[in-house]
Amino acid sequence: MWFLVFERLAIEAIIDVIYFPVWWYTAGVVYMLGICRNFLSTANGFLAPGLWLKNVFVPMFGQYDLQGRLVSFFMRLMNVIVRSLGLFIWFFVVLVFFLLWISVPLFVGYMFIISWGSQ
């Protein structure tokens, strides 16, 4: 009886090893794209450059005189620029994370072949 269990486990392990690259580059990529999209969505919600841009001409603290409007405009403009730059940098961090996801199995396979060939 234990031999049948061992045989079934061995067959499942072989199938999983063969199926792993297929999953990694099909469903795994779709899964990782969803995670990256959530990372960007969360960063956009946290930084909210669009919200600052929408209110760039609204005076802060109810200061409707010329000085208040000028200070508010330039402060919000700087906020839009800095927050957009932060979101842009975060986009590249997420892009590098996604490219690492794609390249790690290739790198491991390449290193395995090199180490196996050097013996």
N, C-alpha and C positions, 0 to 999 in steps of 0.2 A: 504494500500500500504506500509506504513512504517513497518508494521509487517512482510511482506515478506522480506524486506531488513534486518531487525533485525534477522530474522530466518536464512537468508543466511550468514550473518556475524557471527552468533553464530556457525553455522555448519563449516564454514571456520576456525574459531578460534580453534574449537575442533580438526579438521583435522590437523591443523598446530602444535598443541601441541602434538598430537600423532606422527606426521611425524618427529618432531624435532630430537629425538634420532637416528632415522634411517638415516636422512641426516647427522647428526654430525659424525656418525661412518662410513659412506660410502663416499659420495661426499665431506663432510667437511674434512675428513682425507686426501683425495687426494688433495684437495685445499691447505691444510696446508703443505703437503709434497712439493708442488710446491713453496710455500712461503719459506720454509726452504731451499730448493735447491737454490732459488734465493739469500737468505742471504749468503749461503756458496759460491756461485759463485761470488757475489760481494766482499766478504772478500778475496777470492782467487785472484781476479783481483786487489784489493787494495794492498794486501801484496806481491803477486807474488813471492813465494819462488822458484817456478820452473824456473822462469826467472833468478833469482840470481844464482841458481844452474847451469843453462846452461852456464852462463858467469863467473864461479868461477875461471877459469884459464886465463881469459882475463885480462891483466894488466890495472889498472885504470890510467886515465890521460895520457896515452901514455908513461908510465914509463916502458921501456923494459929492464932496467938493473935488476940485481939480487935483490937488495933491493926493488925496485918498485914492482916486481913480488911477492915477499914474503909478503909485506905489503898488496897488493891487494888480494892475496889468503886468508890470514887470516881475513881480513876485510869482504870479501864476504862470507867466511865460517861462520863467526859469524852472518852475516845478514841472511844467509840461516837458521841457527839454531834458531835464535830469531823469525824470521818470521814464520817458521814452527811451533814453539811452540805457537805463537799467533794464528795461524790458527787452531791448535789442540784445544786450549782453546775455541776459538769461536765455533768449532764444538760441544763441550760439552754444551755451552750456548744454541745453537740452539736445541740440543737434549733435554735439560731440558724444553725449550719452547714447543717443540712438545709433550713431555710427559705430560706437564701441560694441553695442549689442549685436550689430551685424557682423563685425569683424572678429570678435573673440573666438568663435568656433573655427574660423579659417586659420587664425593664428595658432590655436592649440593643435589643429591638425597638421599645420606646416611644421611646427616644432616637434611634433611626434614623429613625423616622417624624417626630419633631419636627425633626430636623436636615434632613431631606429637604423638609419643608414650609416651612422658613424661608428657603429659597433663592429 
